[in-house]
């Protein structure tokens, strides 16, 4: 995860901890971060369960890197 991606997660923690509707830009950024972490090429989707699992993985990696 790059520093820019870490900053995005930190600055937008509410996206990862609350149930809200995402903008297209936020969804694209979230999947970009996920793809950078996993090496996969998931495409942005509106599937609630898919987005939830993606957010959980990003938050897990963020916490692992920041030791929070």
MOZIKA-V487558 format. One record per residue. N is the residue number from 1. RES is the residue in one letter. PHI is phi in radians with two decimals (999 if undefined). OMEGA is omega in whole degrees, -180 to 180 (999 if undefined). NEAR is the number of other C-alpha atoms within 12 Angstrom. Layout:
N_RES_PHI_OMEGA_NEAR + N_RES_PHI_OMEGA_NEAR
This chain:
1_X_999_180_26 + 2_X_-1.36_178_16 + 3_X_-1.08_178_14 + 4_X_-1.08_179_13 + 5_X_-1.19_176_26 + 6_X_-1.05_179_27 + 7_X_-1.10_179_15 + 8_X_-1.06_-180_23 + 9_X_-1.10_-180_32 + 10_X_-1.07_-177_21 + 11_X_-1.29_-178_13 + 12_X_-2.13_-176_20 + 13_X_-0.99_180_22 + 14_X_-1.09_177_17 + 15_X_-1.14_-175_26 + 16_X_-1.66_-174_29 + 17_X_-2.07_179_16 + 18_X_-2.26_180_13 + 19_X_-1.65_-180_14 + 20_X_-2.36_177_16 + 21_X_-1.52_-178_17 + 22_X_-1.65_171_25 + 23_X_-1.37_179_14 + 24_X_-1.08_179_14 + 25_X_-1.11_179_12 + 26_X_-1.11_179_24 + 27_X_-1.07_179_28 + 28_X_-1.08_179_21 + 29_X_-1.13_180_29 + 30_X_-1.05_-180_38 + 31_X_-1.23_175_33 + 32_X_-1.11_178_27 + 33_X_-1.12_180_34 + 34_X_-1.02_-179_35 + 35_X_-1.12_178_22 + 36_X_-1.17_-179_21 + 37_X_-1.24_-171_25 + 38_X_-1.67_-175_16 + 39_X_1.42_177_12 + 40_X_-1.39_177_13 + 41_X_-2.22_177_14 + 42_X_-1.16_177_22 + 43_X_-1.73_178_20 + 44_X_-0.97_-178_24 + 45_X_-2.49_176_21 + 46_X_-1.77_178_18 + 47_X_-1.12_-176_14 + 48_X_-1.03_-180_16 + 49_X_-1.15_179_12 + 50_X_-1.10_180_19 + 51_X_-1.12_180_29 + 52_X_-1.05_179_26 + 53_X_-1.15_178_19 + 54_X_-1.12_179_34 + 55_X_-1.10_179_34 + 56_X_-1.06_-179_23 + 57_X_-1.16_179_24 + 58_X_-1.11_-179_34 + 59_X_-1.11_177_32 + 60_X_-1.04_180_22 + 61_X_-1.14_178_24 + 62_X_-1.06_180_27 + 63_X_-1.12_178_18 + 64_X_-1.14_-178_13 + 65_X_-1.33_-177_18 + 66_X_-1.72_-180_15 + 67_X_0.97_178_9 + 68_X_-1.51_999_10
